[in-house]
Amino acid sequence: MHLNLVLVWVSTVILSLIILSSCGISVLAISHFGIYNNDSTPYGRSYSQWIEKWWTWWAGIPNDKHPAKDYSDSERCSIMQDGPVWFLPDILPGTVNLNYHCNVPVGKSVLIPISTTVCDKGFNPKMTDVQLRICADNINTPVVMSPLKGMMVTVDGSKVNLTGLLSKTSFFNITYPDPIVDIWDPPPEGIQPGTYKGTATGYFLFLHDLSPGKHEIGISVRDMIKGQTTPDPLRSAVFDLLVQ
């Protein structure tokens, strides 16, 4: 199926008043960005293919360099980053009020997970393709955050409409390093380093054309899985990006 590129432009005006004392002139600083929808093809790849690339990045980073092993180390934000899209880390279960700093090269788009799952044969080699799809296609998190459940995302103070951002990947290969990064919840039992067939689903935020300067992405999530009656505990973070 041919996927047409759809650009959803979001303009956010930040009324940051800069006083030029030398001449008494007030200047307004403007922040702008765009959001790719899930039927777009950024840089010649489908939206879902970029999610595949995010998952292979996230699972393939060694323990001693993984951002989730030390969120306070801003240098880890650049680990294994190449190409036109800059990946940001997931918020691990139990993490609340995380403040993550990252320098992003100007001209890069940014991809960040909101509520997502992956299933692969490394966790259970006997799973059929149908079982893999059912296992991964289980996100039921509401797109509107309430005090009890759901998810909310803001960029530079503006709330993002998450409708239309759910995506399901095709099958792809996911590679676990040796040793496997110990960030999974629950921890995988019996999984070995190697490459496995998998598939993923979830909500991601895909920003493009970020203006140079500072940007703030706020995320609050209480994940819900299909068949689950009680949402998971809150996960929340503020990602402070410096585009330069």
N, C-alpha and C positions, 0 to 999 in steps of 0.2 A: 504494500500500500504506500502510495506516495504521500509524504507528509509535507505540507506547505509551511513555510516559515511565518509564524505569527508573532508579532511584537506587541506586547502590552506595555505602553509607556506610562510610567508613573513619575509625575513631577512633584517634587517636594521642595518647598521654599523654606529655608531656615533663616529666620529673621535675626541673624547674628549682626548686631550693629557694631560697625567698626568706626571708631571716632578718630579721625585724622586731626590731631590736635594742632598740627602746624597750620592748617587752613580752615578748621572747623567744619569739614564736610563729612556727612554721614553716608556710608556705603553699605548696601545689602549684599551679603554673600549668598550665592545660590548653590544648592546641592541638587543633583539630578541623577537618575538611574532608570533602567528599564528592567522588565521582568519577562523572561521567556515562558510561554505556555507549554503544556505537555504535548501539543501537536506541532511543535516547532522543530527545526533542524539546525541548531547552532553549529557553525563551522563545519557543515556538511555531514554531521552525525545527528541521528534522531535523539530526542530528549531522553528516551529510555536507554540508549547506548551510553549517554553521559552518566546516567545512574549506575550502569554496569561498571564504568571506569571508576566512579567514586568508590564502589564496593571493593574493587580489586586493589585500589589504593589503600583503603581503610584496613582491609584484612592483611595486606602484604607488608605493612611497615613493621620492622623489627621492634622488639620490646624496648630496647635501649634508645630508640629514636621516636617512639610512638607519642603523638601529642597527648593522648588520653592517659599516659603514664605520668605526665607532668604538665598539666595545663598551664602552669605558671611560667614555663620556659617558652617564650615567644619565638625563639629560634626554631622550634620544632614545627612551626607553621609552614616553613618552606621545605620540609622534608619530602623528597620524592615528588616534587611539583615540576611539571613541565607541560608544554602546550599552552593553548590559549585560555584554558579554564583553571582557576585556582580553587582547590578543594578545601573546605573547612571541616573541622572534626564534629562528630556527633557528641551529644550531651549524654554521658553515661547514666544509667539508672542510679538514683540516689543523689545525683548532683543538683544542687539548688544554689541559685545566686552566683553561678560561675561568671567570672569576668575574664574574658579571653582577648588578648591583644595579638594583632597580626598585621604585618606590613605586606601589602599586596601591590605588585608592580602595576603601574598605570597601563591601561589597555586590556587588562585581564578581566574576563567574566568570573563570577564567583558562584559556586554550587555548595549548598549547605543542606544537610538532612533535617527534617522536622520530625516525622514519625514514619519509620521504615523497618522492614524485616527482610532477611535473606534466608533461603534454605538451599542446602547443597548436599551432595552425596558424601562429603567428608564427615558430616554428622551422622548419616545413616546410608551406607552404600546400597542398601536393598530397596531404597525408595524408587518408585517408578516416576516417569516424567509427570504423570497426572498427579501423583502424590506430592511431588516437588512444587507444582503450581498451586495446589490447594494449601500446602504448608506456608508458602510465601504470600499468597493472596489473602491475607487475614487482617489487614489494617481496617479498623472501624472507628478511628478517632474522629470525633466531630470537628468540623472546620471552624467552629465558633467556640472560643474559650468561655467557659462558665466557671463559677467557683468550685465546681465538682469535677468537671471533665472537659476535654477538648484541647484545642491548641490555638495560640495567638502569636502572631509575628508582627513586629514593627520594624520599619527601616527609616532611620532619621526622624523618628517620632510619628510617622504615618503608618496606620494599620494596613496590613497587606491582605487582600482578598485571596484566600487559599483555594477557593472553588476553581476546579479545573486544573489543579496541580498534581492530582493523584496519577501515578504512572506505574505500569507493570512492564518489566523487562522480558526479553526473550531469554532463552538459555544462554549462559556464558560460562567461561572458565574462571574460577576463583582460586587463587594460590595462597596457601598458608606457609609462612617462613618457618625456619627451624632455629630456635623454638617458636611455637605458635604464640602470638601475642595473647596475654591473659586478661582480656577485657570483656569477654563474653559473659552474659548473664541469662540463663545459668551457664556455668563453665561446660564446655564440650567434654563428653566422656569418650575416650578411645580415639579421638580424632588425631590423625598423624599429619605432619607436614607434607605438602604435596598440592597437586592441582586437581580440582573437582568440578563437576558439572553442577551449576546452580541457577537460581532465578531469584528475583527480588521484586518488591513492590513498595510503594510508600509515597509520602509527600516530601518534596524537595523545593527549596527556593533557589531559583536560577537567575541571578542578577547580571546585567550587562551595562556597559557604558557608564560605569561609576565615575563621577567627576573626581578629579584629583582633590585630595584633602581627607578629612576625617569623616567616617561614616559609623553609625551605630545600629547594629541589628539586635533586637530583643526577641527572645523566644521563650515561651512558656507552654509546656505540654503535659497533659495527663493521658498517656496512651491507652487506647482501647483495642482489644483483639476481638475478632468475631467470636461470639459465644461467651464472651466475658461480661459479667454483670457489674463488676466493680472496676473502675479505672485504676491504672497503675499510679503510684505516687508521683507527685509533681517533679518535673525536670525543668530547670530554667537557667538561662544564661544571657549575658550581654556580650556580644562580639564587637570589640572596638577595632575597626579597620582603618589603617592609614594607607591610602592609595597614593603612591608616589613613584 
